[in-house]
Amino acid sequence: MYQPKFTITNKILKNIGSIEASKEVIDNAPLLPYFEREFREEAMVRTIHYGTHIEGNELNLSEAEKVLKGQDISARDRDIQEVINYRKAMDYISGFHPKDRREEINENVIKELHKLTVAKILPSEQCGVFRKTQVVVKNSITGEVSFRPPMAVAVQFQVKDLLDFVNSSEDEDIHSVLKSGVVHYELVRIHPFLDGNGRVARAFATLILYKEGYDIRKFFSLEEYFDKDAPEYYEALQSVEKKDGDLSIWLEYFTLGLSIELSKIRQKVESISVDAKLKEKLGGSPILLTPRQLKIIEYIQKIGYLQNQGFESLFPMVSEDTILNELKGLTKAGIIKKQGVTKGAKYIMS
């Protein structure tokens, strides 16, 4: 069975500590449904855009978002198809359940990820099929060979070794984030397909995080970190070969990326998680809010205030008196407060 070689350095320890602290806050933050959806959708768009952009996709973030919403844009067919495909790959890995040992990850999972990422881009006979020829990875600028993956005959066996490592109970001493980083590197190194290996490796590494209980509400996107400085990403990957197979530098880079991403999300979550502040303000007692009251809070948090004129758009076919009663309950609980006394009065968060 494959055994990764690395040292738990001080940098890795620091990064893992930061990841765990952010994970705790994010996983337990009492967010309203609006923000839960918004964070998840934003992370998905970033993952898909940056995960394809690093491979040369020419769409910008806004264009990628339009494609995901089914809107027409003027762009290369390949670029549009890559975005659609990566979305399907992300949807696929979202179906895996954390810590379900009965749900073994086999080579068909890797092949399915490849099929999804290269559909309508590669010939159908190459989709989800391990390469049968030798390939080299060249520097796109200089043309210099930067990496020689294993011989094609070794691919099947090396993928099996990696999957044995992934599914083994003996690897439980390895932190889930490090396991994800190891898998990411190994799939890039093995280069099992003729094309699309980077996207498959990044998606598969995310799948490992999800299965290990590190989906972190699906609020994060490592792809943005990789794409922000692509030369640094490739340099970190190449460090392993330069260090005779030692993954330590790569894992320092990988864990730093997740640490930075989760720290950003943690700050956003803390800034809008008014529920936690309310709980503290009210002595930790739970507040049972009606669906209309939740919608009112979502609206005020998004827009900044609610006025009487906004009642009809927010609650069509609901009487003004009913809405005022909901507002009265929120005011009494100290969640919102009223500014002004006329029809132009505003309701804002306390």
C-alpha positions in Angstrom: 0.0 0.0 0.0 1.2 3.5 -0.8 2.7 5.3 2.2 3.2 9.1 1.9 6.5 10.6 3.1 6.3 13.9 4.9 7.2 15.6 8.2 4.8 17.5 10.4 6.5 20.8 10.3 5.7 23.8 12.5 4.1 25.5 9.5 1.8 22.5 9.0 0.9 22.4 12.7 0.1 26.1 12.7 -2.0 25.8 9.5 -4.0 22.8 10.9 -4.6 24.7 14.1 -6.0 27.6 12.2 -8.1 25.3 10.0 -9.6 23.6 13.1 -10.4 26.9 14.8 -12.1 28.3 11.7 -14.0 25.0 11.1 -15.4 25.0 14.6 -16.8 28.5 14.2 -18.2 28.0 10.7 -19.7 24.6 11.4 -21.5 25.9 14.5 -22.5 29.5 13.3 -26.3 30.0 13.5 -26.8 31.4 10.0 -30.1 32.3 8.5 -31.1 30.2 5.4 -30.5 33.1 3.0 -26.8 33.4 4.0 -26.4 29.6 4.1 -27.5 29.5 0.4 -25.5 32.6 -0.5 -22.2 31.3 0.9 -22.7 27.9 -0.7 -23.6 29.2 -4.1 -20.7 31.8 -4.0 -18.2 29.0 -3.1 -19.5 26.8 -5.9 -19.1 29.6 -8.5 -15.6 30.4 -7.3 -14.6 26.7 -7.3 -15.8 26.2 -10.8 -14.5 29.4 -12.2 -11.0 29.2 -10.7 -10.8 25.4 -11.1 -11.2 25.8 -14.9 -9.4 29.2 -15.2 -6.1 27.7 -13.9 -6.3 25.2 -16.9 -6.6 28.1 -19.4 -10.4 28.7 -19.4 -10.9 32.3 -20.7 -14.2 33.1 -18.9 -14.2 35.6 -16.1 -16.0 35.1 -12.8 -19.1 36.9 -14.0 -19.3 35.0 -17.2 -18.9 31.6 -15.4 -21.7 32.6 -13.0 -24.0 33.4 -16.0 -23.2 30.0 -17.6 -24.1 28.3 -14.3 -27.4 30.1 -14.2 -28.2 28.9 -17.7 -27.8 32.3 -19.3 -26.3 32.8 -22.8 -22.9 34.4 -23.2 -20.6 35.0 -26.1 -17.5 32.7 -25.6 -15.7 29.7 -26.9 -17.8 26.5 -26.7 -15.0 24.7 -25.0 -14.8 27.3 -22.2 -18.6 27.1 -21.6 -18.6 23.3 -21.6 -15.7 23.1 -19.1 -17.7 25.2 -16.6 -20.8 23.1 -17.1 -18.8 19.9 -16.7 -17.0 21.0 -13.5 -20.3 21.9 -12.0 -21.5 18.3 -12.7 -18.3 17.0 -11.1 -18.9 19.1 -8.0 -22.5 18.0 -7.8 -21.3 14.4 -8.0 -18.8 14.6 -5.1 -21.5 16.4 -3.0 -23.4 13.1 -3.0 -20.8 11.3 -0.9 -21.5 11.0 2.8 -19.0 11.8 5.6 -17.3 8.8 7.3 -19.5 6.2 5.6 -17.1 3.4 5.4 -19.5 1.3 3.4 -19.2 3.9 0.7 -15.8 2.8 -0.6 -14.0 5.0 -3.1 -12.9 2.9 -6.0 -11.3 3.6 -9.4 -14.8 4.0 -10.9 -15.2 7.2 -8.8 -12.0 8.6 -10.3 -13.1 7.6 -13.8 -16.6 9.1 -13.3 -15.0 12.4 -12.2 -13.0 12.3 -15.4 -16.0 11.5 -17.6 -17.9 14.5 -16.1 -15.0 17.0 -16.4 -14.1 16.2 -20.0 -17.5 15.3 -21.5 -18.0 16.8 -25.0 -14.4 18.1 -24.9 -12.4 14.8 -25.4 -13.4 12.0 -27.7 -15.9 9.7 -25.9 -13.4 6.8 -26.1 -11.0 8.8 -23.9 -13.5 9.9 -21.3 -13.1 8.0 -18.0 -10.4 5.7 -19.5 -6.8 5.5 -18.1 -4.2 6.5 -20.7 -2.5 3.8 -22.7 0.4 5.9 -23.9 3.3 7.8 -22.3 2.9 11.5 -21.9 5.0 14.4 -20.7 4.1 17.7 -19.1 5.7 20.7 -20.8 6.1 24.3 -19.7 3.5 26.2 -21.8 5.9 29.1 -22.3 9.3 27.6 -22.9 8.2 24.2 -24.2 10.6 22.6 -21.7 9.6 19.2 -20.3 8.7 19.9 -16.6 7.4 16.5 -15.6 7.4 12.9 -16.8 4.5 10.9 -15.3 4.8 7.1 -14.7 4.7 4.8 -17.7 1.1 4.0 -18.9 1.5 0.4 -17.8 2.0 1.5 -14.2 -1.1 3.7 -14.0 -3.6 1.0 -13.0 -1.4 -0.3 -10.2 -0.5 3.1 -8.8 -4.1 4.2 -8.7 -5.0 1.0 -6.9 -2.2 1.6 -4.3 -3.5 5.2 -3.8 -7.1 3.9 -3.3 -5.9 1.3 -0.9 -4.4 4.2 1.1 -7.6 6.2 0.9 -9.8 3.3 2.0 -7.5 1.8 4.6 -8.4 2.2 8.3 -4.6 2.4 9.0 -4.5 5.9 7.6 -6.8 7.3 10.3 -3.8 8.8 12.2 -3.2 11.1 9.2 -5.2 14.3 9.5 -8.0 14.6 7.0 -6.6 17.8 5.4 -3.2 16.2 5.0 -4.8 13.1 3.5 -6.6 15.4 0.9 -3.3 17.1 0.1 -1.6 13.8 -0.4 -4.3 12.5 -2.7 -4.2 15.8 -4.7 -0.5 15.5 -5.3 -0.5 11.7 -6.1 -3.2 12.0 -8.8 -1.3 14.9 -10.4 1.8 12.7 -10.3 0.2 9.6 -11.6 -1.5 11.6 -14.4 -3.9 8.7 -15.1 -5.6 10.4 -18.1 -4.5 12.0 -21.3 -6.1 15.3 -20.3 -8.1 16.8 -17.4 -5.8 15.4 -14.7 -5.6 18.7 -12.8 -9.4 19.1 -12.5 -9.8 15.5 -11.5 -7.1 15.8 -8.8 -8.6 18.9 -7.3 -12.1 17.5 -7.4 -11.0 14.2 -5.8 -9.1 16.0 -3.1 -12.3 18.0 -2.3 -14.2 14.7 -2.2 -11.8 13.4 0.4 -12.4 16.4 2.6 -16.1 16.0 2.2 -16.0 12.3 3.1 -13.7 12.9 6.1 -16.2 15.4 7.6 -14.4 18.5 6.4 -17.1 19.8 4.0 -17.3 22.8 6.3 -20.9 23.5 5.1 -19.4 23.6 1.5 -18.6 27.3 2.0 -14.9 27.1 0.8 -13.0 27.1 -2.5 -9.4 26.0 -2.6 -9.3 26.5 -6.3 -9.2 30.3 -5.9 -6.1 30.0 -3.8 -4.4 27.8 -6.4 -5.3 30.0 -9.4 -4.3 33.3 -7.6 -0.7 32.4 -8.1 -0.6 29.5 -10.5 3.3 29.4 -10.7 3.5 29.0 -6.9 0.9 26.1 -7.1 2.9 24.3 -9.7 6.2 25.0 -7.9 4.8 23.5 -4.7 3.7 20.4 -6.6 7.1 20.1 -8.3 8.8 20.4 -4.9 8.0 16.8 -4.1 10.0 15.3 -6.9 12.9 17.7 -6.2 12.8 16.5 -2.5 12.9 12.8 -3.5 9.2 12.2 -2.8 9.0 14.2 0.4 5.5 16.0 0.5 6.3 18.4 3.3 6.7 21.6 1.3 3.6 20.7 -0.8 1.6 20.1 2.4 2.7 23.3 3.9 1.4 25.1 0.8 -1.8 23.1 0.7 -2.7 23.6 4.4 -1.9 27.3 4.2 -4.4 27.6 1.4 -7.2 26.0 3.3 -6.2 28.0 6.4 -6.4 31.3 4.5 -9.7 30.4 2.8 -11.4 29.3 6.0 -10.1 32.4 7.9 -11.8 34.7 5.3 -15.1 32.7 5.6 -14.9 32.7 9.4 -14.6 36.5 9.4 -17.6 36.8 7.1 -19.7 34.4 9.2 -18.8 36.1 12.4 -19.7 39.5 11.0 -23.3 38.5 10.0 -24.0 35.8 12.6 -26.2 38.2 14.5 -28.1 35.2 15.9 -25.1 34.5 18.2 -25.1 38.1 19.4 -28.8 37.9 20.0 -28.5 34.7 22.0 -25.8 36.3 24.2 -27.8 39.5 24.6 -30.9 37.5 25.7 -28.9 35.4 28.2 -28.5 32.4 25.9 -32.2 31.7 25.8 -33.5 30.2 22.5 -35.8 32.3 20.3 -38.5 30.6 18.3 -39.1 32.7 15.2 -41.9 32.3 12.7 -41.1 31.8 9.0 -42.2 35.4 8.3 -40.0 36.8 11.1 -37.0 34.9 9.6 -37.8 36.3 6.2 -38.0 39.8 7.7 -34.5 39.4 9.4 -33.0 38.1 6.1 -34.4 41.1 4.3 -33.1 43.6 6.8 -29.7 42.0 7.0 -29.5 42.1 3.2 -30.9 45.5 2.5 -30.2 47.2 5.8 -33.8 48.2 6.8 -37.4 47.5 6.1 -40.1 50.2 5.6 -43.9 49.9 5.3 -43.6 50.4 1.5 -41.6 47.1 1.3 -44.3 45.0 3.0 -46.2 44.2 -0.2 -43.1 43.0 -2.2 -41.9 41.0 0.8 -45.3 39.4 1.6 -47.8 39.6 -1.2 -51.4 38.9 -0.1 -50.5 39.4 3.6 -52.2 42.2 5.5 -50.3 45.1 6.9 -51.6 44.4 10.4 -50.2 40.8 10.2 -46.8 42.0 9.2 -46.8 44.7 11.9 -47.6 42.0 14.5 -44.6 40.0 13.3 -42.4 43.2 13.6 -43.8 43.8 17.0 -42.7 40.4 18.2 -39.2 41.0 16.8 -39.1 44.4 18.4 -40.2 43.1 21.8 -37.5 40.4 21.6 -34.9 43.1 21.0 -33.9 41.7 17.6 -34.9 44.8 15.6 -35.8 48.3 16.5 -37.9 51.0 14.9 -36.6 54.4 13.8 -39.2 57.1 13.3 -43.0 57.0 14.0 -44.7 57.8 10.7 -45.4 55.7 7.6 -41.7 56.4 6.6 -40.4 54.6 9.8 -37.6 52.1 9.3 -37.0 48.8 11.0 -33.4 48.0 11.5 -31.4 45.3 13.4 -30.8 46.2 17.0 
